[in-house]
Amino acid sequence: MMKRVLLIIMFFGVCLHFNQAHAQRCLPGMRGIQFMGGLSDDLRWKNGNGFGYHAGIAVSTYTKNAHHWVVGAEYLEKRYDYRSSLYPVSQFTGEGGYYLNFLSDRKKTFFAALGLSALAGYETVNWGEQMMPDGSRLTDGDNFIYGGALTLELSAYLTDKIVLLVNGRQRMLFGGDCGKFHSQVGVGIRFMIR
């Protein structure tokens, strides 16, 4: 009799372990803070001929069906080659957007979401310095910028509190002097805080 009770308890414990519910993921109202970084525009890191990168921080708040709001800030820098020296164009932007989850697995481990965001911020060319070392003068200046971004975000829960992020996004910004479109590829991590 004692062996049967022990066997039933062990069987119940094994069933609980294999069919572990992940119901505490992506519930409405849950929040996370995320840190992102990656490459921009030509999508490669180069020592010469310019390169671009971005870094950002954001807060995500989940709604129903693992959809989520994102509010954050981002820094993007692209360097342009001019007579064997690089000059920077930097963008500081704030973001507010909504991400629709369109694919997830049964255990709520992997997600794919498509996001649409509004962006606004400031662009500075060569940190406001218009004179170049050779005496030439930049015609591009500092401007307020605005626009939007379309993002494809893939996320994977490493634990119930840590999420790995990979995304690709296309930004379209108006008001600046250094192009309207900026492509980005990035990786990041989200820490669920409540």
C-alpha positions as CSV (number, residue, x, y, z in Angstrom):
1,M,0.0,0.0,0.0
2,M,2.8,2.5,0.9
3,K,4.5,1.7,-2.3
4,R,1.4,2.5,-4.3
5,V,1.0,5.8,-2.6
6,L,4.6,6.7,-3.1
7,L,4.3,5.6,-6.8
8,I,1.2,7.8,-7.3
9,I,2.9,10.8,-5.6
10,M,6.0,10.3,-7.8
11,F,3.9,10.0,-11.0
12,F,1.9,13.2,-10.0
13,G,5.2,15.0,-9.4
14,V,6.6,13.9,-12.8
15,C,3.4,15.0,-14.6
16,L,3.6,18.4,-12.9
17,H,7.2,18.8,-13.9
18,F,6.7,17.9,-17.6
19,N,3.5,19.8,-18.0
20,Q,4.7,22.9,-16.1
21,A,2.4,25.8,-16.8
22,H,4.0,29.1,-17.8
23,A,0.9,31.1,-17.0
24,Q,2.9,33.8,-15.3
25,R,4.3,35.1,-18.6
26,C,3.0,38.1,-20.5
27,L,0.0,38.7,-18.3
28,P,-1.9,42.0,-18.7
29,G,-0.2,44.7,-16.6
30,M,3.2,42.9,-16.4
31,R,6.1,45.3,-17.0
32,G,9.7,44.8,-18.1
33,I,12.7,47.1,-18.7
34,Q,14.7,46.4,-21.8
35,F,18.2,47.4,-23.0
36,M,18.9,47.2,-26.8
37,G,21.9,47.8,-29.0
38,G,23.0,47.0,-32.5
39,L,24.1,48.2,-35.9
40,S,22.4,50.9,-38.1
41,D,22.1,51.7,-41.8
42,D,24.8,49.7,-43.7
43,L,24.5,47.1,-40.9
44,R,28.3,46.5,-40.5
45,W,31.0,47.8,-38.2
46,K,33.7,49.5,-40.3
47,N,36.8,51.4,-39.3
48,G,36.6,53.6,-42.4
49,N,33.9,54.8,-44.8
50,G,31.4,55.3,-42.0
51,F,29.5,53.0,-39.7
52,G,26.4,53.3,-37.6
53,Y,25.2,51.9,-34.3
54,H,22.3,52.4,-31.8
55,A,21.5,51.8,-28.2
56,G,18.3,52.2,-26.2
57,I,16.3,51.7,-23.1
58,A,12.6,51.1,-22.8
59,V,9.8,50.0,-20.6
60,S,7.3,47.4,-21.9
61,T,3.8,46.9,-20.5
62,Y,1.8,43.8,-21.6
63,T,-1.8,43.8,-22.6
64,K,-4.0,40.9,-23.6
65,N,-2.6,38.1,-25.8
66,A,1.0,39.1,-25.2
67,H,0.6,42.4,-27.1
68,H,2.6,45.2,-25.4
69,W,3.2,48.9,-25.2
70,V,6.8,50.2,-25.4
71,V,7.9,53.6,-24.2
72,G,11.6,54.4,-24.3
73,A,14.6,56.5,-25.6
74,E,17.3,55.7,-28.2
75,Y,20.6,57.0,-29.3
76,L,21.7,56.4,-32.9
77,E,25.0,57.5,-34.3
78,K,26.2,57.2,-37.9
79,R,29.6,58.3,-38.9
80,Y,30.4,59.7,-42.4
81,D,33.8,59.6,-44.1
82,Y,35.1,62.9,-45.2
83,R,38.7,63.1,-46.5
84,S,40.0,60.2,-44.4
85,S,38.3,61.4,-41.2
86,L,34.9,60.5,-39.8
87,Y,32.3,63.0,-38.6
88,P,29.3,61.9,-36.6
89,V,25.6,62.5,-37.0
90,S,23.8,61.7,-33.8
91,Q,20.1,61.3,-33.2
92,F,18.4,61.3,-29.7
93,T,14.8,60.0,-30.0
94,G,11.9,59.2,-27.7
95,E,9.6,56.3,-28.7
96,G,6.1,55.3,-28.0
97,G,4.6,52.3,-29.7
98,Y,2.4,49.3,-29.7
99,Y,3.6,45.7,-30.6
100,L,1.1,43.1,-31.8
101,N,2.1,39.5,-31.0
102,F,1.3,37.4,-34.0
103,L,3.1,34.1,-33.2
104,S,4.0,32.2,-30.1
105,D,4.5,28.7,-28.9
106,R,2.2,26.8,-26.6
107,K,4.6,27.1,-23.6
108,K,4.9,30.9,-24.0
109,T,8.7,30.7,-24.5
110,F,9.1,32.2,-28.0
111,F,7.2,35.2,-29.4
112,A,7.1,37.2,-32.6
113,A,5.6,40.7,-32.6
114,L,5.2,43.5,-35.1
115,G,5.4,47.0,-33.7
116,L,4.5,50.5,-34.9
117,S,6.0,53.4,-33.0
118,A,6.0,57.2,-33.1
119,L,9.4,58.9,-32.8
120,A,10.5,62.4,-32.0
121,G,13.8,63.9,-31.0
122,Y,16.9,65.9,-32.0
123,E,19.6,65.4,-34.6
124,T,23.0,66.9,-34.3
125,V,25.7,66.9,-37.1
126,N,29.3,66.8,-36.0
127,W,28.1,68.0,-32.5
128,G,27.2,71.4,-33.9
129,E,30.8,72.1,-35.2
130,Q,30.3,73.3,-38.8
131,M,34.0,73.9,-39.6
132,M,36.0,70.9,-40.8
133,P,39.7,70.5,-40.2
134,D,40.5,71.4,-43.9
135,G,38.6,74.7,-43.6
136,S,35.5,73.5,-45.4
137,R,32.1,74.2,-43.9
138,L,29.2,71.7,-43.3
139,T,25.9,72.8,-44.7
140,D,24.0,70.3,-42.6
141,G,22.8,71.5,-39.2
142,D,21.1,70.5,-36.0
143,N,17.4,69.8,-36.3
144,F,14.3,68.5,-34.5
145,I,13.2,65.3,-36.0
146,Y,10.0,63.3,-36.0
147,G,8.5,60.2,-37.7
148,G,7.9,56.6,-37.0
149,A,9.3,53.1,-37.0
150,L,8.2,49.6,-38.0
151,T,9.8,46.8,-36.0
152,L,9.8,43.0,-36.1
153,E,10.7,41.7,-32.7
154,L,11.6,38.1,-31.8
155,S,11.7,37.3,-28.1
156,A,12.6,34.2,-26.1
157,Y,12.2,33.6,-22.4
158,L,15.4,32.4,-20.9
159,T,13.8,32.3,-17.4
160,D,10.4,33.7,-16.2
161,K,12.1,37.0,-15.5
162,I,14.7,37.3,-18.3
163,V,13.8,37.7,-22.0
164,L,16.3,37.7,-24.9
165,L,15.3,40.1,-27.7
166,V,16.3,40.2,-31.4
167,N,14.8,42.9,-33.7
168,G,15.0,44.5,-37.0
169,R,13.4,47.9,-37.6
170,Q,13.0,50.6,-40.3
171,R,12.9,54.2,-39.0
172,M,11.5,57.0,-41.1
173,L,12.3,60.4,-39.8
174,F,11.6,63.9,-41.2
175,G,13.1,67.2,-40.4
176,G,16.8,66.1,-40.4
177,D,19.5,66.6,-43.0
178,C,21.0,63.1,-43.0
179,G,18.4,60.9,-44.7
180,K,14.9,59.9,-43.9
181,F,15.4,56.1,-43.6
182,H,17.5,54.2,-41.1
183,S,17.6,50.4,-41.0
184,Q,18.5,48.8,-37.7
185,V,19.3,45.3,-36.5
186,G,19.7,44.8,-32.8
187,V,19.8,42.4,-29.8
188,G,18.8,43.1,-26.2
189,I,17.5,41.8,-23.0
190,R,14.3,42.5,-21.1
191,F,14.1,42.1,-17.3
192,M,10.5,41.5,-16.1
193,I,10.1,43.8,-13.0
194,R,6.5,43.0,-12.1
